[in-house]
Amino acid sequence: MTPAARLAAAASVLDSIAQGRSPAEVVLKAWGQANRYAGSGDRRAVAERVYLVLRARGRLVWTMGGREDGRALVIGSLSVQDHLSLEEIEALHSGDGYGPRPLSKQERARLTAEPGDMPEGVAAGVPEFVAEDFKTTYGDRWFEEAHALMDRAPVDLRVNGALSTVEGAMAELRDAGLQPQRTPWSTWGLRLSADPAPNIQALEAFHAGRIEIQDEGSQLVCWLAGAAPGLTVVDYCAGGGGKTVGLAQAMAGQGTLIGCDVVQKRLDNIRPRLARAGVEADLRLLGPNGGGVEDLNGKADLVFVDAPCSGVGTWRRHPEDASRMKVEEVERMNGLQTRILAQAARLVRPGGRLAYVTCSMLRGENEATMDGFEEDFPGFRPVPIARLLDAPGLTPAARTRLTELADGGTRLRMSPASTGTDGFFFALFERQA
């Protein structure tokens, strides 16, 4: 494919992403399967252009006068991100072969217009209501926090201590031509550059269960929750099972682990992850009102609620979600989280603990949900984060940094800007006798 044809393909993929709800990676994969003539270099170039545009979509829409179609976004990216001149951009839009048609008079005018004052949210790369939320939460640091959400994320791995050591996993990855580094906060974490993106699932270490793909922040909430050998632990919203397997590692294969979800397909997808890691869990399908775990009422030592949320904290991995985000979604999630916590709380024994986790960075899904829970369930007392920092799995540097972030409180926020992880919120409660 010529450079111009790659641009046309990227524009087409961007239109497909905008027209549906599928993740960008799924749309790109479908495009590659439908266009077999595109070689690996072509597919990589198209994907890079698509993600480059998605990470700067708000600025590009503003630059192109409000146009949101793929063609306009690609043209804007050539000017704003590639810093090409009008003549260079026109050369790529000659209309020859499979390349894009020539620039219109209006497009040339947008590329040569004097830049105006860009709105703060647009400059930060997030919807305006998210920018306002961040201003309340982070104060003067809000722009840094928002802008970091559009950076490219590294690839984090968790070493399975039952099957390997960190040093052994690092050596194995080096033998595969990769350059792993230790993560700063999780003793079991390794980090790889995402440029170029490594195919972890093709590695023998992955197939044999010695490594698992898991963001370092996701690892940390597993360690902070306090899962330990011999406990009865319920992963109440198991989802894809990443934290289920992480909790199993913290339990060292001893005790009872129950993974729950309301979707059977998700539970089915967890089974091969458990088998690969060499651990076991009782997987249960929940009913709409939390049915299916009545036998556990008042018996669980730890109930881990990785609550459904908007996923704002993962936007650096899924930048397409930023433009899809609506304030109504936050309100809907808050109601769902409140109902889930009420169901999960029934399972906790007196003296047991309830962990609340989201990968959101919005107050409506974090502080607001916690405020409501504390008011409705006075029998659950929040645990100071400082009491959790001797947990196995945390590096000395993690204890220092998380102490700073918690600032003596009972709620913890992590983010790309503050910890180099995905955005996470964590709180832990202890049920009184």
C-alpha positions, -999 to 999 in steps of 0.1 A, spaced: 0 0 0 12 35 -7 13 61 21 -18 78 6 -37 45 5 -28 38 42 -43 72 51 -75 64 32 -77 30 50 -72 47 84 -100 72 76 -123 42 68 -114 24 100 -120 56 120 -155 59 105 -162 23 114 -152 29 150 -174 60 152 -204 41 139 -204 13 165 -194 5 200 -167 -21 193 -131 -15 206 -107 0 181 -85 -31 182 -115 -53 172 -124 -29 142 -88 -29 131 -86 -67 132 -118 -70 111 -103 -45 86 -72 -66 83 -91 -98 78 -113 -81 51 -82 -66 33 -58 -95 29 -37 -76 4 -25 -54 33 9 -67 46 20 -65 82 37 -32 76 5 -18 61 -16 -30 90 9 -16 115 9 18 98 -29 20 96 -32 10 133 -6 36 143 -25 63 124 -58 53 139 -45 54 175 -26 86 168 -59 102 158 -80 87 186 -56 101 212 -60 136 199 -95 133 185 -109 163 204 -82 187 192 -85 174 157 -123 179 156 -117 214 168 -90 220 143 -112 208 114 -141 231 124 -162 205 141 -160 178 115 -158 143 130 -155 120 100 -124 99 95 -111 118 65 -112 152 84 -95 136 114 -67 121 94 -61 154 75 -60 172 108 -35 148 122 -12 153 93 -11 190 102 -14 190 140 6 159 149 29 153 119 34 190 113 32 187 75 28 217 54 -3 223 33 17 214 2 29 181 17 -7 172 28 -20 180 -7 6 157 -22 -9 128 -2 -43 137 -14 -39 136 -52 -67 112 -57 -45 87 -75 -50 50 -71 -64 41 -37 -54 73 -21 -78 100 -7 -94 125 -30 -79 160 -33 -84 185 -5 -115 207 -8 -114 245 -5 -129 243 30 -103 218 41 -75 239 28 -90 269 46 -91 250 80 -55 240 76 -43 275 70 -66 293 95 -51 311 124 -54 290 156 -78 303 181 -81 297 219 -88 260 223 -111 251 252 -94 235 282 -111 202 279 -104 199 242 -67 207 248 -66 181 276 -82 155 253 -112 147 275 -149 156 274 -157 189 291 -177 173 320 -147 151 327 -124 181 328 -147 198 354 -147 166 375 -109 165 374 -106 201 384 -126 193 416 -106 162 423 -71 172 413 -71 210 415 -41 226 397 -30 191 386 -61 184 366 -47 190 332 -17 168 338 -40 140 350 -63 144 320 -35 146 294 -18 115 307 -49 95 300 -41 99 263 -5 87 265 4 53 251 3 26 279 31 1 284 25 -36 286 25 -48 322 28 -84 332 24 -103 365 47 -132 372 30 -163 385 50 -170 417 37 -206 418 53 -214 385 83 -190 381 104 -163 397 106 -127 385 143 -133 375 133 -165 356 105 -147 338 128 -118 329 154 -142 315 127 -160 295 114 -128 280 150 -117 271 155 -150 253 124 -141 233 140 -108 222 121 -86 246 135 -61 272 115 -64 304 119 -40 333 107 -44 369 76 -24 377 82 1 406 53 -8 429 45 -45 425 71 -71 434 56 -95 408 53 -70 380 73 -67 348 69 -39 322 75 -39 284 74 -11 260 44 -9 237 64 4 208 64 -20 191 35 -39 208 48 -73 218 26 -104 211 26 -118 246 0 -144 239 23 -161 214 50 -167 241 55 -201 258 58 -183 291 22 -171 286 8 -204 275 25 -222 304 10 -197 329 43 -183 341 32 -148 331 -1 -130 328 -10 -97 312 -22 -74 341 -17 -36 346 4 -29 377 -24 -9 392 -47 -40 389 -20 -60 407 -18 -35 435 -55 -36 443 -52 -74 446 -24 -71 471 -40 -43 491 -73 -62 495 -57 -86 518 -64 -120 502 -43 -145 520 -38 -183 523 -67 -201 541 -93 -174 536 -127 -176 519 -125 -149 492 -153 -139 468 -145 -120 436 -180 -107 432 -177 -91 397 -151 -114 382 -154 -101 346 -125 -113 325 -109 -130 355 -76 -110 357 -81 -101 393 -95 -135 401 -62 -150 391 -44 -123 410 -63 -130 441 -55 -167 437 -18 -158 437 -22 -138 469 -39 -169 484 -10 -192 474 -35 -218 463 -48 -222 499 -84 -214 509 -116 -210 490 -119 -187 460 -153 -180 444 -156 -160 412 -190 -146 403 -205 -127 374 -239 -121 358 -227 -133 323 -220 -169 317 -197 -163 288 -174 -143 310 -172 -171 335 -165 -196 307 -136 -173 296 -121 -174 330 -117 -212 331 -87 -213 307 -70 -185 326 -73 -205 358 -61 -237 342 -31 -219 326 -22 -204 360 -26 -237 378 -52 -225 403 -88 -233 410 -119 -213 417 -156 -220 421 -173 -200 394 -209 -190 399 -235 -173 378 -253 -145 396 -289 -137 392 -301 -101 386 -306 -96 423 -274 -113 434 -289 -148 437 -267 -179 434 -244 -173 465 -270 -175 493 -249 -202 510 -221 -177 515 -242 -151 534 -222 -139 564 -193 -163 557 -168 -146 534 -135 -133 549 -131 -110 519 -155 -99 492 -138 -81 463 -160 -59 442 -144 -48 410 -174 -28 401 -187 -20 366 -177 15 357 -171 39 328 -135 27 325 -121 63 323 -89 51 339 -82 28 309 -85 55 282 -48 53 273 -55 17 263 -90 25 248 -88 61 236 -119 56 214 -140 55 246 -133 91 255 -155 104 227 -182 80 235 -184 90 272 -216 107 283 -224 122 318 -256 100 319 -233 69 319 -218 80 352 -252 84 368 -262 50 356 -230 34 369 -234 50 403 -269 34 407 -256 0 395 -226 1 419 -248 10 448 -270 -21 441 -240 -44 437 -224 -32 470 -257 -39 488 -257 -74 475 -221 -81 481 -222 -68 517 -245 -96 527 -217 -121 521 -192 -106 545 -188 -122 578 -185 -101 610 -149 -91 611 -145 -97 574 -137 -72 547 -153 -57 516 -130 -42 489 -144 -17 464 -124 -11 432 -131 7 399 -109 16 369 -127 50 368 -113 84 378 -147 101 382 -161 112 416 -196 100 407 -183 64 405 -159 66 434 -163 91 462 -201 95 456 -206 57 456 -185 54 488 -203 82 505 -236 65 498 -224 31 510 -210 45 543 -243 62 550 -264 31 542 -242 6 558 -228 20 591 -218 -14 602 -190 -13 577 -161 9 588 -136 22 562 -100 9 568 -72 34 566 -49 28 536 -19 31 559 -29 -2 576 -27 -21 544 7 -12 532 26 -41 548 8 -64 523 30 -89 505 35 -79 469 42 -42 475 77 -29 471 92 -4 496 88 23 471 51 14 467 46 18 505 61 53 503 42 64 473 8 50 483 12 66 517 16 100 500 -14 94 477 -37 82 505 -26 112 527 -38 95 559 -72 86 544 -93 55 536 -95 60 499 -68 56 473 -65 69 438 -39 57 412 -35 72 377 -12 74 347 1 107 360 6 98 397 17 62 396 22 53 359 -6 28 361 -41 28 347 -65 49 367 -78 30 398 -99 38 429 -96 16 459 -114 15 493 -116 -13 519 -143 -18 547 -144 -40 577 -177 -54 589 -182 -48 626 -193 -76 649 
